[in-house]
Every structure is written in structure tokens, then in C-alpha cells.
Amino acid sequence: MKSSNVLLKCFASAEALVSEGAADVLGHLAHAWASRGKASLVVSGGRSPRAFFEQLRTGDLEWRGVWVTLADERWVEPTDATSNERLVREELLRGKAAAARFVGLKNEASSPEQGAAAAWQALAPVPRPFDVTILGMGDDGHTASLFPRSPNLKSALDESAAGACVGMCSPMPPRARLSLNLSALLDSGRIIILIRGESKLRAYRAASGPGPVEEMPVRAVLRQQRTPVQVLWAP
């Protein structure tokens, strides 16, 4: 079942979600900067975060002290239209936010499995615990690129494992994916899950109920007691 560590916040509109949610993220990053002179933000791709990124990039923040990286990546070139890195560079790292230090996950390896260790090593300079990690959720209950029935899913969801990048398989093209494992995602000050629409709300309610985590991997994030989770929903 969903843990008491999770807070669901429902908004009347997408605009309200973006406005309040982005202000909250910026506040946490500003606090981290004031406390330790640096901050870290982990983001996801997909359609949901575009407006969120647009709002974040206008924030009055010491962006040169902020590290930005990805929760997961499609194993495509950063110039590919489906690349999460491309999305972040085009929608978030503009204007003031262009001063942030970005670390991508895609490297020259021929597969995510072969490139996973190098991708994790590239994240070594990023301040941890991550101050904020922003995730999405699919109707199938996946989050980051932790997909149901992916061959590596069981080990990727092992909370006792060391933080790492792991190769994963998506049911939709491009199928080859790289993802932070559960331990890496939970090494965060807070996790925010952005969801939109009635189908996502139904999926969230299903994920909050009983059932195996392998069936809906987001359950592993919702059930853990290590990291506070906010789920932000709008129609």
C-alpha cells in the first residue's frame, strides 16, 4: 500500500500545478544553494514536464551553482527528437538556466547495458543527495525507465542495491533505455511526480493499492519510507 510518506496534491488546472510546483522546486534549490553553495536537480523527459521546465527556467536562482541531470534516457543521440537530453537543453537550459551544469546519460557505448557504468561515473560530480528529483508516471505504472516486464526490473527495484544506472527495455520504441535504479532515485531530498489527466489519476490510485511492485514499478517509489514524495496532479 502507499506509504504515509506520500502526499497527493490536486490542482484545478495545469497552470496552477506548474506555477505552484515550480515555485516549490525553485525554493528547495535556492535553500540548497544557500546552505552548501550548490544544488542538484534530476528531471525526466516526456510531454508532462515541458511547461514545468518553461516555468523553472525563469526562476530567480543562482543557476551557475545548480547541477542538472536525468532520471532516464532513451539510447539515442542527443540530437534525436526523442532524446531527453535534447528536451532539457531546449526547454529548461535556456535564459538564466543556461548557466546550470548539465550532465547527460547517453555516451558512445553501443547499448545502455554497456554504457551504464560510464554513465553512472559521469554523475559522480553531481551533488548528492539530489535536492529534487522530478519524475513522471505512465498509465502502465512505469516511472523513469523502470518498465513492467523489463528483464532488469527486479534488480533495478532492489532498494538495498548500490545506486547505479541500469539498462532497461521499453515496450515502445525507442526500446533501449538507461535509467537510474531505485536506490539512486531515492538518494534525493524529495521526489516530485507530475501526472496529468484522469487516466494518470486512475493509474496512481491503482499503484497506491495492493499488488506487486513489478506490476507497477512506481509502487516502489510510493511505498518506500526513505524519501518524501509529492504527487502533483491536474486535469
Contacts in CASP RR format, 6 or more apart in sequence:
PFRMAT RR
TARGET T0000
AUTHOR 0000-0000-0000
METHOD contacts of the structure
MODEL  1
MKSSNVLLKCFASAEALVSEGAADVLGHLAHAWASRGKASLVVSGGRSPR
AFFEQLRTGDLEWRGVWVTLADERWVEPTDATSNERLVREELLRGKAAAA
RFVGLKNEASSPEQGAAAAWQALAPVPRPFDVTILGMGDDGHTASLFPRS
PNLKSALDESAAGACVGMCSPMPPRARLSLNLSALLDSGRIIILIRGESK
LRAYRAASGPGPVEEMPVRAVLRQQRTPVQVLWAP
1 208 0 8 1.000
1 209 0 8 1.000
1 210 0 8 1.000
1 223 0 8 1.000
2 207 0 8 1.000
2 208 0 8 1.000
2 209 0 8 1.000
2 222 0 8 1.000
2 223 0 8 1.000
3 222 0 8 1.000
3 223 0 8 1.000
3 224 0 8 1.000
3 225 0 8 1.000
5 224 0 8 1.000
5 225 0 8 1.000
5 226 0 8 1.000
5 227 0 8 1.000
5 228 0 8 1.000
5 229 0 8 1.000
6 208 0 8 1.000
6 222 0 8 1.000
6 229 0 8 1.000
6 230 0 8 1.000
6 231 0 8 1.000
7 228 0 8 1.000
7 229 0 8 1.000
7 230 0 8 1.000
7 231 0 8 1.000
8 204 0 8 1.000
8 230 0 8 1.000
8 231 0 8 1.000
8 233 0 8 1.000
9 230 0 8 1.000
9 231 0 8 1.000
9 232 0 8 1.000
9 233 0 8 1.000
10 233 0 8 1.000
10 234 0 8 1.000
11 17 0 8 1.000
11 20 0 8 1.000
11 232 0 8 1.000
11 233 0 8 1.000
11 234 0 8 1.000
12 234 0 8 1.000
12 235 0 8 1.000
13 234 0 8 1.000
13 235 0 8 1.000
14 51 0 8 1.000
14 196 0 8 1.000
14 234 0 8 1.000
14 235 0 8 1.000
16 234 0 8 1.000
17 194 0 8 1.000
17 196 0 8 1.000
17 232 0 8 1.000
17 233 0 8 1.000
17 234 0 8 1.000
18 51 0 8 1.000
18 52 0 8 1.000
18 54 0 8 1.000
18 55 0 8 1.000
19 55 0 8 1.000
21 52 0 8 1.000
21 192 0 8 1.000
21 232 0 8 1.000
22 52 0 8 1.000
22 55 0 8 1.000
22 56 0 8 1.000
22 59 0 8 1.000
24 192 0 8 1.000
24 230 0 8 1.000
25 41 0 8 1.000
25 56 0 8 1.000
25 132 0 8 1.000
25 134 0 8 1.000
25 192 0 8 1.000
26 56 0 8 1.000
26 59 0 8 1.000
26 60 0 8 1.000
26 61 0 8 1.000
28 39 0 8 1.000
28 131 0 8 1.000
28 132 0 8 1.000
28 189 0 8 1.000
28 190 0 8 1.000
29 39 0 8 1.000
29 41 0 8 1.000
29 61 0 8 1.000
29 66 0 8 1.000
29 131 0 8 1.000
29 132 0 8 1.000
30 39 0 8 1.000
30 61 0 8 1.000
30 62 0 8 1.000
32 38 0 8 1.000
32 39 0 8 1.000
32 40 0 8 1.000
32 127 0 8 1.000
32 131 0 8 1.000
33 39 0 8 1.000
33 61 0 8 1.000
33 62 0 8 1.000
33 65 0 8 1.000
33 66 0 8 1.000
36 127 0 8 1.000
37 65 0 8 1.000
38 65 0 8 1.000
38 66 0 8 1.000
38 67 0 8 1.000
38 127 0 8 1.000
39 65 0 8 1.000
39 66 0 8 1.000
39 67 0 8 1.000
39 127 0 8 1.000
39 131 0 8 1.000
40 66 0 8 1.000
40 67 0 8 1.000
40 68 0 8 1.000
40 69 0 8 1.000
40 126 0 8 1.000
40 127 0 8 1.000
40 128 0 8 1.000
40 130 0 8 1.000
40 131 0 8 1.000
40 132 0 8 1.000
41 66 0 8 1.000
41 67 0 8 1.000
41 68 0 8 1.000
41 69 0 8 1.000
41 100 0 8 1.000
41 130 0 8 1.000
41 131 0 8 1.000
41 132 0 8 1.000
41 133 0 8 1.000
41 134 0 8 1.000
42 68 0 8 1.000
42 69 0 8 1.000
42 70 0 8 1.000
42 71 0 8 1.000
42 130 0 8 1.000
42 132 0 8 1.000
42 133 0 8 1.000
42 134 0 8 1.000
42 180 0 8 1.000
42 185 0 8 1.000
42 188 0 8 1.000
43 49 0 8 1.000
43 53 0 8 1.000
43 68 0 8 1.000
43 69 0 8 1.000
43 70 0 8 1.000
43 71 0 8 1.000
43 88 0 8 1.000
43 92 0 8 1.000
43 134 0 8 1.000
44 70 0 8 1.000
44 71 0 8 1.000
44 72 0 8 1.000
44 84 0 8 1.000
44 134 0 8 1.000
44 135 0 8 1.000
44 136 0 8 1.000
44 144 0 8 1.000
45 70 0 8 1.000
45 72 0 8 1.000
45 84 0 8 1.000
45 87 0 8 1.000
45 88 0 8 1.000
46 84 0 8 1.000
46 87 0 8 1.000
46 136 0 8 1.000
48 136 0 8 1.000
48 194 0 8 1.000
48 195 0 8 1.000
48 196 0 8 1.000
49 87 0 8 1.000
49 91 0 8 1.000
49 134 0 8 1.000
49 136 0 8 1.000
49 194 0 8 1.000
50 87 0 8 1.000
50 91 0 8 1.000
52 134 0 8 1.000
52 194 0 8 1.000
53 87 0 8 1.000
53 88 0 8 1.000
53 91 0 8 1.000
53 92 0 8 1.000
54 91 0 8 1.000
56 92 0 8 1.000
56 97 0 8 1.000
57 91 0 8 1.000
57 92 0 8 1.000
57 93 0 8 1.000
57 94 0 8 1.000
57 95 0 8 1.000
57 96 0 8 1.000
57 97 0 8 1.000
58 96 0 8 1.000
59 96 0 8 1.000
59 97 0 8 1.000
60 96 0 8 1.000
61 96 0 8 1.000
61 97 0 8 1.000
63 96 0 8 1.000
63 97 0 8 1.000
63 98 0 8 1.000
63 99 0 8 1.000
63 100 0 8 1.000
64 99 0 8 1.000
64 100 0 8 1.000
64 101 0 8 1.000
65 99 0 8 1.000
65 100 0 8 1.000
65 101 0 8 1.000
66 97 0 8 1.000
66 100 0 8 1.000
66 101 0 8 1.000
67 100 0 8 1.000
67 101 0 8 1.000
67 102 0 8 1.000
67 103 0 8 1.000
67 125 0 8 1.000
67 126 0 8 1.000
67 127 0 8 1.000
68 88 0 8 1.000
68 92 0 8 1.000
68 93 0 8 1.000
68 100 0 8 1.000
68 101 0 8 1.000
68 102 0 8 1.000
68 103 0 8 1.000
69 102 0 8 1.000
69 103 0 8 1.000
69 104 0 8 1.000
69 105 0 8 1.000
69 123 0 8 1.000
69 126 0 8 1.000
70 84 0 8 1.000
70 85 0 8 1.000
70 88 0 8 1.000
70 104 0 8 1.000
70 105 0 8 1.000
71 133 0 8 1.000
71 134 0 8 1.000
71 135 0 8 1.000
71 144 0 8 1.000
71 145 0 8 1.000
71 179 0 8 1.000
71 180 0 8 1.000
71 185 0 8 1.000
72 84 0 8 1.000
72 105 0 8 1.000
72 144 0 8 1.000
72 145 0 8 1.000
72 146 0 8 1.000
72 168 0 8 1.000
72 177 0 8 1.000
72 178 0 8 1.000
72 179 0 8 1.000
72 180 0 8 1.000
73 83 0 8 1.000
73 84 0 8 1.000
73 85 0 8 1.000
73 104 0 8 1.000
73 105 0 8 1.000
73 106 0 8 1.000
73 112 0 8 1.000
73 119 0 8 1.000
73 145 0 8 1.000
73 177 0 8 1.000
73 178 0 8 1.000
73 179 0 8 1.000
74 80 0 8 1.000
74 82 0 8 1.000
74 83 0 8 1.000
74 84 0 8 1.000
74 170 0 8 1.000
74 174 0 8 1.000
74 176 0 8 1.000
74 177 0 8 1.000
75 106 0 8 1.000
75 111 0 8 1.000
75 112 0 8 1.000
75 174 0 8 1.000
75 176 0 8 1.000
75 177 0 8 1.000
75 178 0 8 1.000
76 82 0 8 1.000
76 83 0 8 1.000
76 106 0 8 1.000
76 174 0 8 1.000
77 83 0 8 1.000
77 106 0 8 1.000
78 85 0 8 1.000
78 86 0 8 1.000
78 89 0 8 1.000
78 104 0 8 1.000
78 106 0 8 1.000
79 86 0 8 1.000
80 86 0 8 1.000
82 174 0 8 1.000
83 106 0 8 1.000
84 105 0 8 1.000
85 102 0 8 1.000
85 104 0 8 1.000
85 105 0 8 1.000
85 106 0 8 1.000
88 102 0 8 1.000
89 102 0 8 1.000
93 100 0 8 1.000
93 102 0 8 1.000
103 122 0 8 1.000
103 123 0 8 1.000
103 125 0 8 1.000
103 126 0 8 1.000
104 119 0 8 1.000
104 122 0 8 1.000
105 119 0 8 1.000
105 122 0 8 1.000
105 165 0 8 1.000
105 178 0 8 1.000
106 119 0 8 1.000
106 178 0 8 1.000
107 115 0 8 1.000
107 118 0 8 1.000
107 119 0 8 1.000
107 122 0 8 1.000
109 115 0 8 1.000
109 118 0 8 1.000
111 167 0 8 1.000
111 176 0 8 1.000
112 165 0 8 1.000
112 166 0 8 1.000
112 167 0 8 1.000
112 168 0 8 1.000
112 176 0 8 1.000
112 177 0 8 1.000
112 178 0 8 1.000
113 167 0 8 1.000
115 165 0 8 1.000
115 178 0 8 1.000
116 164 0 8 1.000
116 165 0 8 1.000
116 166 0 8 1.000
116 167 0 8 1.000
116 178 0 8 1.000
117 165 0 8 1.000
119 165 0 8 1.000
119 178 0 8 1.000
120 163 0 8 1.000
120 164 0 8 1.000
120 165 0 8 1.000
120 184 0 8 1.000
123 165 0 8 1.000
128 187 0 8 1.000
129 187 0 8 1.000
129 188 0 8 1.000
129 189 0 8 1.000
130 187 0 8 1.000
130 188 0 8 1.000
130 189 0 8 1.000
131 188 0 8 1.000
131 189 0 8 1.000
131 190 0 8 1.000
132 188 0 8 1.000
132 189 0 8 1.000
132 190 0 8 1.000
132 191 0 8 1.000
132 192 0 8 1.000
133 185 0 8 1.000
133 188 0 8 1.000
133 189 0 8 1.000
133 190 0 8 1.000
133 191 0 8 1.000
133 192 0 8 1.000
134 191 0 8 1.000
134 192 0 8 1.000
134 193 0 8 1.000
134 194 0 8 1.000
135 143 0 8 1.000
135 144 0 8 1.000
135 185 0 8 1.000
135 191 0 8 1.000
135 192 0 8 1.000
135 193 0 8 1.000
135 194 0 8 1.000
135 218 0 8 1.000
135 221 0 8 1.000
136 143 0 8 1.000
136 144 0 8 1.000
136 193 0 8 1.000
136 194 0 8 1.000
136 195 0 8 1.000
137 143 0 8 1.000
137 193 0 8 1.000
137 195 0 8 1.000
137 200 0 8 1.000
137 203 0 8 1.000
137 204 0 8 1.000
137 207 0 8 1.000
137 218 0 8 1.000
138 200 0 8 1.000
138 203 0 8 1.000
138 218 0 8 1.000
139 199 0 8 1.000
139 200 0 8 1.000
139 203 0 8 1.000
140 147 0 8 1.000
140 148 0 8 1.000
140 171 0 8 1.000
140 203 0 8 1.000
140 216 0 8 1.000
141 148 0 8 1.000
141 203 0 8 1.000
141 206 0 8 1.000
141 207 0 8 1.000
141 216 0 8 1.000
141 217 0 8 1.000
141 218 0 8 1.000
141 219 0 8 1.000
142 148 0 8 1.000
142 216 0 8 1.000
142 217 0 8 1.000
142 218 0 8 1.000
143 193 0 8 1.000
143 217 0 8 1.000
143 218 0 8 1.000
143 221 0 8 1.000
144 179 0 8 1.000
144 180 0 8 1.000
144 185 0 8 1.000
145 167 0 8 1.000
145 168 0 8 1.000
145 170 0 8 1.000
145 177 0 8 1.000
145 178 0 8 1.000
145 179 0 8 1.000
146 153 0 8 1.000
146 156 0 8 1.000
146 157 0 8 1.000
146 168 0 8 1.000
146 179 0 8 1.000
146 181 0 8 1.000
146 182 0 8 1.000
146 217 0 8 1.000
146 218 0 8 1.000
146 220 0 8 1.000
147 153 0 8 1.000
147 168 0 8 1.000
147 169 0 8 1.000
147 170 0 8 1.000
147 171 0 8 1.000
147 177 0 8 1.000
147 217 0 8 1.000
148 214 0 8 1.000
148 215 0 8 1.000
148 216 0 8 1.000
148 217 0 8 1.000
149 171 0 8 1.000
149 214 0 8 1.000
150 156 0 8 1.000
150 168 0 8 1.000
150 169 0 8 1.000
150 170 0 8 1.000
151 169 0 8 1.000
152 166 0 8 1.000
152 167 0 8 1.000
152 168 0 8 1.000
152 169 0 8 1.000
153 168 0 8 1.000
153 214 0 8 1.000
153 217 0 8 1.000
154 214 0 8 1.000
155 161 0 8 1.000
155 166 0 8 1.000
155 181 0 8 1.000
156 166 0 8 1.000
156 167 0 8 1.000
156 168 0 8 1.000
156 179 0 8 1.000
156 181 0 8 1.000
156 182 0 8 1.000
157 181 0 8 1.000
157 182 0 8 1.000
157 213 0 8 1.000
157 214 0 8 1.000
157 217 0 8 1.000
157 220 0 8 1.000
158 181 0 8 1.000
158 182 0 8 1.000
158 183 0 8 1.000
159 182 0 8 1.000
159 183 0 8 1.000
159 186 0 8 1.000
159 220 0 8 1.000
159 224 0 8 1.000
159 226 0 8 1.000
160 183 0 8 1.000
161 181 0 8 1.000
161 182 0 8 1.000
161 183 0 8 1.000
162 183 0 8 1.000
163 180 0 8 1.000
163 181 0 8 1.000
163 183 0 8 1.000
163 184 0 8 1.000
163 187 0 8 1.000
164 180 0 8 1.000
164 181 0 8 1.000
164 183 0 8 1.000
164 184 0 8 1.000
165 178 0 8 1.000
165 179 0 8 1.000
165 180 0 8 1.000
165 181 0 8 1.000
165 184 0 8 1.000
166 178 0 8 1.000
166 179 0 8 1.000
166 180 0 8 1.000
166 181 0 8 1.000
167 176 0 8 1.000
167 177 0 8 1.000
167 178 0 8 1.000
167 179 0 8 1.000
168 177 0 8 1.000
168 178 0 8 1.000
168 179 0 8 1.000
169 175 0 8 1.000
169 176 0 8 1.000
169 177 0 8 1.000
170 176 0 8 1.000
170 177 0 8 1.000
182 220 0 8 1.000
182 221 0 8 1.000
182 224 0 8 1.000
185 191 0 8 1.000
185 221 0 8 1.000
186 221 0 8 1.000
186 224 0 8 1.000
186 226 0 8 1.000
186 227 0 8 1.000
187 227 0 8 1.000
188 227 0 8 1.000
189 227 0 8 1.000
189 228 0 8 1.000
190 227 0 8 1.000
190 228 0 8 1.000
190 229 0 8 1.000
190 230 0 8 1.000
191 221 0 8 1.000
191 227 0 8 1.000
191 228 0 8 1.000
191 229 0 8 1.000
191 230 0 8 1.000
192 229 0 8 1.000
192 230 0 8 1.000
192 231 0 8 1.000
192 232 0 8 1.000
193 218 0 8 1.000
193 221 0 8 1.000
193 229 0 8 1.000
193 230 0 8 1.000
193 231 0 8 1.000
193 232 0 8 1.000
194 232 0 8 1.000
195 201 0 8 1.000
195 203 0 8 1.000
195 204 0 8 1.000
195 231 0 8 1.000
195 232 0 8 1.000
195 233 0 8 1.000
196 233 0 8 1.000
196 234 0 8 1.000
196 235 0 8 1.000
197 233 0 8 1.000
197 234 0 8 1.000
197 235 0 8 1.000
198 235 0 8 1.000
200 233 0 8 1.000
201 233 0 8 1.000
203 216 0 8 1.000
204 218 0 8 1.000
204 231 0 8 1.000
204 233 0 8 1.000
206 216 0 8 1.000
207 216 0 8 1.000
207 218 0 8 1.000
207 219 0 8 1.000
207 222 0 8 1.000
208 222 0 8 1.000
209 219 0 8 1.000
211 219 0 8 1.000
212 219 0 8 1.000
213 219 0 8 1.000
213 220 0 8 1.000
213 223 0 8 1.000
221 229 0 8 1.000
222 229 0 8 1.000
END
